[in-house]
Amino acid sequence: MNRQAKCKTPRRPPPKKPPNSQRDPVGVYLRVRPLVAEDEECCIEVISSSTVQLHAPEGFKVNRNGEYKETQYSFKKVFGVSVSQMELFENVAKPLVVDLIHGKNGLLFTYGVTGSGKTFTMTGSPGQGGLLPRSLDMIFNSVGPFQAKRYVFKTDDKNGMEVQCEVDALLERQRRENNLTVPKTPSSRQKVDPEIGDMLKPEEACKADGVDEDSCYSVFVSYIEIYNNYIYDLLEETQEDAIKPKWNGGGTPVRQNTEFIPPQSKTLREDQNHNMYVAGCMEVEVKSAEEAFQVFWRGQKKRKVANTRLNRESSRSHSVFIIKLAQAPLDADGDNILQDKNQVSVSQLCLVDLAGSERTGRTGAEGTRIREAGNINQSLLNLRTCLEILRENQMYGTNKMVPYRDSKVSHLFKNYFDGEGKVRMVVCVNPKTDDYEETLLVMRFAEMTQEVEVARPVDRPICGFTPGRRHRNQAFREEMSQRLEDRGDAMSALNGVVLSLPPLPTSELTDPNDEITIPRLIEALQNRQRIRQMMIEEFNRAASKMKSMLQELDSNVISTENVILEQNGRLAEKDKVIHSNKTEIERLEKTTKMQEHKIDILQKTTKIYEDDKRSLQQELETRGHRLQRELSEKRRMEQRMQGVVSDTQHKWEKECERRVNAMQLEMQNKLWVKDEKLKQLKAIVTESKTPGRPDPQPRQTQPPPQRPSREERPSREERPSREERPPSKRSASPSPVPTTTPVRPRHRRSRSAGVEKWVDHKPPSSLNLGTVLQPVIPNAIQVSAPNEKALSKCDRYVLTHQEVASDGEIQTKLIKGEVIKTRGGGQSVQFTDIETLKQELATVSSRKRKSSEGAAASGNQTDGAWTDVETRCSVALEMRAGSNMGPGVEHHGIPK
């Protein structure tokens, strides 16, 4: 058995693609609002009719460290502070109204920061009407003579339009008039609000060309607002309308108790043509521009506005005024509207006043105002995100999902960007310096929007009837009325000619030979015969006259038909010419489009080259400055090196002189020590030969050589570095030091015994050798590993390092250095000296010295005594000149 397939929900058909592949970019226009104070600083400069330049204020440059550069932005057209409302309408909204009359959709919205003049641009003021009242005036000036009667066109609940006959329309009109709570009297008509009176001047009225006269039109308007991302109908009856007094049958007002019903938000839906619409929104049919603007102003008073720090009447919602134009062709006779719903064409124009983006810190918003500002900014951000993704998909061929549903504003206008129609945006900016940062973001968004393309709307198909039906029908009616008038004149002339026959006289014939009655009858009959002949002659003359008139009419009809044929021939020729002209126009439009595309490419290329040129110039200037700095640094370095070379040469001369002096002193000390040794040896030998050793006489010893004075000693900078200075040595011997030494030992005071603090770094692996001479460093901090805290408290540093010498013994090195603070706040150590502690074992016999009583002993004893003397002098203390230790000497244990 075949398994039954699961039922699935049928997939929704994809939206219809536009039939044409031609696309037009979004038209972006810029309008600069005049400053309130003339002496106020301005940050926007109009360079040309399509370019503006932004100048950063001084405070902004300081805050950004002077890194900001002046930028230029290009638009389709720039309107300065002196541009009138009429000129703005001629360039921006008039083409959209013309397209609306020809059955094409359009979207026009204003964008900018709060207080930049968006509402004034859209609505205007008395005497300076904005884009909306001028659009309504142009629509009714164009289609006013061809409007259908009220309720002939009827809207349904699915964004469609139905058409009904005049009888049904009359019944609908009577039914609605009977349902009115207020009687329709001349006194009950609303007076014109003084705030909207005289919005337009009579001389500023304009009219569209090429209106189809063979169609009937009807205008519907609706007005909504998007507040906190909810849609509300501004034409819906509210509490204020509900508590108005009702009227009874006698014309007296009756007060009714009504409960408050909050306004209900509306939902967005999609119709069968995949167009978005507001479900349940009230659409009002209007027959004049004044009536339409009255309806608009009734909803405008309900719009959410509030007083902020930047704007006295700041819009807190996005408002959308929708104008729908329904049109249907006349029948073949040109009398009535064609009763076919498929032939009804509906076009709409959306006029949108977006709320201004704002920063709560500048507006001083609190509570509800903060929530309103957040929703406004979020909706504008989502609109910008949708346009950016749409632009990326068009330019790079990607297929990213556009998040239209994240905001009601973008969702409502989805069919304009994905479908077809013209989209135009008026960017309003305030040139004052306080709005500079917000204006910069608006400029970037507007420049990006120009790169988004929308499908070009196509012309609606023609119904197929002969054009000019209405005009021809009117001419036919005039001709028929004229013919009826002529025929009435002829019949009146014929009736005037026809005479009534005289009656026969009353007579009674009693005798066939009555000579009185018979002659009288004969005379009456002859008279009637004569009158009859006259009537026949008059009738023939009238008939001939009528015949001639009919022949003349026939000839006129024939001539008229010939004229009509001739006119039809000329019309066919004109149609051919029009067709050829249309073909030529299409070719020229394609050529123009191609040239515009090339111009755009060249402009973009020129802009890229100019940016590259500016960047290369800046880079060249930067490298030039860097090269000059390097040259100056090189010259300073050469001067510094020359000074260092001269200082180093001078130091080495002093060092060489000091070393020569030290070597001379060392040689003198060695000679003096040898002399002393020889003298002591001679004295010992002499003493060993004498039986009794007298007390030794005081020796005249040569004083040790004097250390150079402080002025003669080389400074710290003049001393050799750690690599150049020969390391000094300090040795310690475990053997006892003899009591009689050739040189009086002098204690050397360590350099670390001063007021300076030391860091005594002894690794944990150091061994205690137990030698007699141990390094003692007072005022030191002992650490096993150096750290920044210990180094920051001390001035000097010593490292105890142990290693195995060449003789197999362990020698200890004291590596000394100075702690120097670095520029970054740390510490570094510069090594300046190395001291070596070396341990040596003396090869001394354990025999004691023999007394002089054993002088007569054998030669072995003599040899033993001599050996004992050598043992006594086997270890001595040698002083070395130029040592960093003690008073100019260094301690060494040297075997003799």
Secondary structure, DSSP 4 states (H G I P E B T S, - for coil): -PPPPPP-PPPPPPPPPPS---EEEPEEEEEEPPPSSTTS-B-EEE-SSSEEEE---HHHHHHTTT----EEEE-SEEE-TT--HHHHHHHTTHHHHHHHHTT--EEEEEE-BTTSSHHHHHTEETTEE-HHHHHHHHHHHHHGGGBPPTTSEEE-TTS-EEE--HHHHHHHHHHHHHT-SS---GGGSPPPPTTTTT-S-GGG----SS--TTEEEEEEEEEEEEETTEEEETTS--HHHHTSPEE-TTS-EE-------PPPPBEEEE-TTS-EEEET---EEESSHHHHHHHHHHHHTTS-EE--SS-TTEE-SEEEEEEEEEEEEB-TTSSSB---GGG-EEEEEEEEEPPPB--HHHHT--THHHHHHHHHHHHHHHHHHHHHHHHHHHHH---PPP-GGGSHHHHHTHHHHHSBSEEEEEEEE--BGGGHHHHHHHHHHHHHHTT-EEEPPPPPPP-SSPTTHHHHHHHHHHHHHHHHHHHHHHHHHHHHH--PPPPPPP-----TT-TTHHHHHHHHHHHHHHHHHHHHHHHHHHHHHHHHHHHHHHHHHHHHHHHHHHHHHHHHHHHHHHHHHHHHHHHHHHHHHHHHHHHHHHHHHHHHHHHHHHHHHHHHHHHHHHHHHHHHHHHHHHHHHHHHHHHHHHHHHHHHHHHHHHHHHHHHHHHHHHHHHHHHHHHHHHHHHSSS-PPPPPP-PPPPPPPPPTTTS--TTTS--TTTSPPEEEEE-SSPPPSS-SS---PPPPGGGSS--EEEE--TT------SS----SSEEEESS--HHHHHH-SEEEEEEEEE-TTS-EEEEEEEEEEEE-TTS-EEEEEEEEEEEEE-------PPPPPGGGGGS-HHHHHHHHHHHHHHTSEEE---TT-SSTTS----EEE-
